Amino acid sequence: MAEHDITLECFNRWKVDDLRKYIRDRGQNVGAKRKAELVAVAFALCQQKAPIVASKEEVRQQVDVDYQSLLHVTMENALYTLPDPFTLLDGWMSAVLKLPYQRWRVSAERLSITF
């Protein structure tokens, strides 16, 4: 049985906590609704085929994974892990100069940075 085939009677047999979780998982506010209202909202979400929405923690974890993947660079058939620019205070230029790519081969003397 597909999820959108769940009947209203089936939702009526669910516990209130399960109905609240079903509704919250789809990004809807539960509030202080009675069971009949929760059943109606859950059934409506089911009929609309409302997708499960990622929690804030899941989104944050995915952002972290995506960010870390940006720090991995392949150059000249070698994998390099760049240092996180938000954690570098000093010495970041020496890390960049170690990369084999020719555009990065800039002497620290030629690069003038003023703060």
Backbone bond lengths (Angstrom), bond angles and torsions (degrees), N, CA, C in turn:
res aa  C-N    CA-C-N  psi(-1)  N-CA   C-N-CA  omega(-1)  CA-C   N-CA-C  phi
1 M - - - 1.448 - - 1.528 108.45 -
2 A 1.326 116.06 123.53 1.463 120.55 177.66 1.518 109.23 -71.44
3 E 1.332 114.83 157.69 1.462 118.97 -176.06 1.516 111.94 -60.41
4 H 1.323 118.08 -38.60 1.467 119.55 -178.35 1.531 112.70 -75.92
5 D 1.336 117.38 -0.14 1.460 121.38 176.18 1.530 112.45 -92.97
6 I 1.338 117.24 1.70 1.466 120.35 -179.58 1.527 108.58 -67.48
7 T 1.297 116.23 132.10 1.468 120.50 -176.92 1.519 111.12 -87.73
8 L 1.307 114.68 166.06 1.464 121.37 177.64 1.533 110.11 -62.17
9 E 1.318 116.35 -38.20 1.465 120.16 179.44 1.528 111.29 -64.41
10 C 1.317 115.56 -36.42 1.463 119.89 177.82 1.526 110.26 -63.30
11 F 1.337 116.93 -45.64 1.464 119.94 177.33 1.530 111.32 -61.94
12 N 1.340 117.84 -32.76 1.467 121.33 178.25 1.523 111.96 -63.57
13 R 1.333 117.73 -26.29 1.458 121.02 179.73 1.527 112.67 -83.48
14 W 1.312 117.49 -11.84 1.463 120.87 -179.06 1.521 110.73 -72.15
15 K 1.314 115.84 152.46 1.464 121.04 173.57 1.524 108.78 -76.18
16 V 1.332 115.60 156.27 1.464 121.73 -178.40 1.529 110.82 -58.78
17 D 1.328 117.51 -42.52 1.466 120.54 179.96 1.529 111.52 -61.38
18 D 1.328 116.93 -38.32 1.462 120.57 178.72 1.530 111.25 -68.23
19 L 1.325 116.17 -39.25 1.462 120.28 177.21 1.529 110.41 -63.72
20 R 1.333 116.36 -44.06 1.470 120.43 178.97 1.532 110.45 -60.56
21 K 1.320 117.14 -43.22 1.462 120.64 -179.87 1.527 110.29 -64.83
22 Y 1.312 117.69 -43.22 1.458 122.18 179.34 1.532 110.28 -57.97
23 I 1.319 115.70 -44.35 1.468 120.73 -178.14 1.529 110.68 -70.15
24 R 1.337 117.13 -45.02 1.469 120.90 179.69 1.527 111.74 -62.84
25 D 1.333 116.45 -38.33 1.461 120.59 179.68 1.527 112.14 -61.28
26 R 1.297 116.44 -20.59 1.462 120.89 179.58 1.521 111.68 -101.83
27 G 1.331 116.26 15.78 1.458 121.78 172.12 1.515 115.53 79.31
28 Q 1.313 117.47 14.62 1.458 120.44 -179.04 1.521 110.61 -100.46
29 N 1.324 115.72 150.17 1.455 121.79 178.51 1.525 109.06 -80.50
30 V 1.321 115.57 133.55 1.465 120.03 -178.11 1.523 110.67 -86.81
31 G 1.317 117.36 -46.01 1.456 120.96 -178.81 1.518 111.58 64.40
32 A 1.330 116.28 -156.45 1.467 121.99 -178.18 1.525 109.64 -104.61
33 K 1.309 116.22 59.68 1.464 120.68 -178.15 1.528 110.77 -89.19
34 R 1.309 114.24 151.49 1.462 120.25 174.70 1.517 108.94 -80.33
35 K 1.329 115.32 168.24 1.462 119.67 -175.56 1.522 112.24 -58.46
36 A 1.321 117.79 -41.50 1.467 120.56 -179.37 1.530 110.94 -60.66
37 E 1.328 116.12 -39.41 1.462 119.88 178.42 1.536 110.93 -68.84
38 L 1.327 116.13 -40.28 1.460 120.38 178.13 1.520 110.88 -62.72
39 V 1.322 116.62 -41.59 1.463 121.36 178.03 1.532 109.94 -61.13
40 A 1.324 116.68 -43.82 1.470 120.45 -179.32 1.530 110.98 -64.31
41 V 1.339 116.89 -43.68 1.466 120.09 179.90 1.526 110.33 -65.78
42 A 1.327 116.79 -45.04 1.466 120.54 -179.80 1.527 110.55 -61.65
43 F 1.325 117.45 -43.14 1.463 121.14 179.12 1.526 110.96 -63.95
44 A 1.338 116.86 -41.80 1.466 120.68 178.71 1.530 110.52 -62.89
45 L 1.338 116.59 -43.37 1.461 120.03 178.20 1.524 111.07 -63.20
46 C 1.309 115.92 -37.61 1.459 120.83 178.58 1.520 110.34 -64.72
47 Q 1.321 117.07 -45.13 1.457 121.19 -179.20 1.531 111.92 -66.74
48 Q 1.342 116.27 -30.79 1.467 121.16 178.63 1.528 111.81 -82.25
49 K 1.333 115.52 -4.53 1.466 121.31 -177.21 1.522 111.19 55.66
50 A 1.336 114.83 44.05 1.469 121.06 -179.60 1.528 109.35 -63.45
51 P 1.328 116.90 128.02 1.468 119.68 -178.35 1.518 111.65 -75.61
52 I 1.317 115.35 156.35 1.461 120.81 174.46 1.519 107.59 -73.28
53 V 1.318 115.70 130.85 1.454 122.18 -177.88 1.522 108.43 -97.88
54 A 1.324 116.29 135.71 1.464 120.59 179.12 1.529 109.91 -65.82
55 S 1.320 115.50 142.88 1.460 119.97 177.61 1.526 109.49 -72.55
56 K 1.319 116.45 166.64 1.463 120.65 179.25 1.521 110.72 -60.50
57 E 1.320 116.92 -38.19 1.462 120.75 179.86 1.539 110.69 -66.58
58 E 1.326 116.98 -41.20 1.462 120.45 178.21 1.529 111.37 -64.63
59 V 1.328 116.11 -39.82 1.464 120.13 178.17 1.519 109.79 -65.01
60 R 1.326 116.90 -42.89 1.467 121.26 179.65 1.531 110.83 -62.22
61 Q 1.322 116.91 -42.33 1.460 120.45 178.15 1.521 111.30 -63.22
62 Q 1.332 117.44 -40.36 1.459 120.64 179.35 1.522 111.00 -67.23
63 V 1.324 117.51 -37.97 1.463 120.94 176.63 1.522 109.97 -62.31
64 D 1.333 116.95 -42.64 1.466 120.39 178.52 1.530 111.50 -62.26
65 V 1.319 117.15 -42.76 1.468 121.31 178.88 1.528 110.13 -63.51
66 D 1.325 116.58 -44.99 1.461 120.48 179.45 1.527 111.12 -62.95
67 Y 1.324 116.99 -41.17 1.466 121.10 -179.93 1.530 110.62 -64.30
68 Q 1.324 116.87 -44.92 1.461 120.03 179.06 1.527 111.46 -62.89
69 S 1.323 117.10 -35.12 1.464 119.33 179.67 1.527 111.27 -67.19
70 L 1.322 117.44 -26.24 1.462 120.24 177.67 1.524 112.16 -70.62
71 L 1.319 116.98 -20.24 1.460 121.13 -179.52 1.528 112.52 -83.63
72 H 1.317 117.21 -5.98 1.460 121.42 178.42 1.530 108.36 -99.62
73 V 1.324 115.49 118.76 1.457 121.77 -174.93 1.524 108.90 -124.78
74 T 1.333 116.22 136.96 1.459 121.04 175.44 1.521 108.13 -104.89
75 M 1.323 115.53 121.69 1.460 122.08 177.01 1.516 108.27 -135.63
76 E 1.319 115.21 133.52 1.456 121.27 179.22 1.531 111.08 50.23
77 N 1.324 116.25 47.23 1.467 123.76 177.37 1.521 113.75 60.82
78 A 1.305 117.81 24.64 1.461 121.60 177.02 1.523 108.50 -129.79
79 L 1.312 115.42 144.18 1.463 120.96 179.76 1.515 108.98 -94.62
80 Y 1.304 116.01 127.06 1.461 122.42 177.78 1.514 108.60 -117.82
81 T 1.304 115.60 141.22 1.457 121.02 173.65 1.514 107.24 -107.87
82 L 1.314 114.49 113.58 1.454 119.94 179.96 1.525 109.90 -76.59
83 P 1.306 117.56 147.87 1.459 118.99 175.21 1.525 109.94 -69.70
84 D 1.287 116.10 149.50 1.452 121.02 179.10 1.526 108.66 -67.04
85 P 1.321 118.71 118.64 1.459 120.37 -176.31 1.529 113.73 -63.96
86 F 1.311 117.38 -22.45 1.454 119.79 179.77 1.527 112.86 -78.02
87 T 1.326 116.32 -13.39 1.462 119.37 179.54 1.520 112.20 -102.64
88 L 1.325 117.31 -8.57 1.463 120.73 -177.81 1.526 110.63 -85.82
89 L 1.309 115.28 128.47 1.452 120.19 174.77 1.527 109.77 -111.81
90 D 1.325 115.86 -48.39 1.452 121.97 178.58 1.519 108.96 -127.63
91 G 1.309 116.05 154.87 1.449 120.43 173.54 1.505 115.34 79.62
92 W 1.310 118.60 9.98 1.459 119.32 -177.87 1.510 112.03 -69.05
93 M 1.308 117.06 -29.23 1.458 119.32 -179.37 1.526 111.15 -67.70
94 S 1.327 117.33 -35.95 1.465 119.22 179.24 1.523 110.97 -65.08
95 A 1.325 117.54 -32.78 1.458 120.56 177.67 1.525 110.20 -67.83
96 V 1.307 117.34 -38.54 1.460 121.04 179.90 1.523 109.92 -69.92
97 L 1.311 117.81 -38.55 1.460 121.13 -177.96 1.524 112.89 -67.07
98 K 1.325 117.76 -17.85 1.463 121.15 179.12 1.528 112.77 -78.46
99 L 1.323 116.95 -11.58 1.456 120.24 179.87 1.519 109.88 -73.38
100 P 1.327 118.59 143.81 1.466 121.22 -175.10 1.521 114.28 -76.46
101 Y 1.288 117.32 -15.95 1.451 120.16 -175.05 1.525 110.29 -66.30
102 Q 1.319 117.16 133.14 1.450 121.92 -169.54 1.528 113.43 -65.07
103 R 1.325 118.36 -33.50 1.462 119.40 -179.21 1.516 111.84 -62.23
104 W 1.313 117.13 -26.31 1.456 120.38 -178.24 1.527 112.08 -81.91
105 R 1.315 116.67 -10.62 1.463 120.36 -177.53 1.530 109.53 -77.05
106 V 1.276 114.77 78.63 1.459 121.83 179.22 1.519 106.83 -122.96
107 S 1.290 116.02 132.16 1.453 118.05 -179.69 1.521 110.05 -72.39
108 A 1.286 116.36 147.56 1.450 121.39 -179.72 1.525 110.32 -63.58
109 E 1.323 117.85 -27.68 1.468 120.07 -179.90 1.538 110.72 -70.51
110 R 1.328 116.72 -35.71 1.466 119.77 -178.45 1.526 111.58 -75.12
111 L 1.298 116.55 -22.50 1.447 120.62 -178.66 1.519 109.12 -90.81
112 S 1.286 116.90 112.57 1.477 118.81 -179.56 1.520 108.20 -107.78
113 I 1.288 114.73 124.38 1.449 121.43 179.34 1.522 107.68 -124.21
114 T 1.292 115.11 129.43 1.475 119.09 177.47 1.517 108.39 -119.18
115 F 1.284 114.93 139.09 1.467 120.99 178.27 1.501 109.52 -114.82
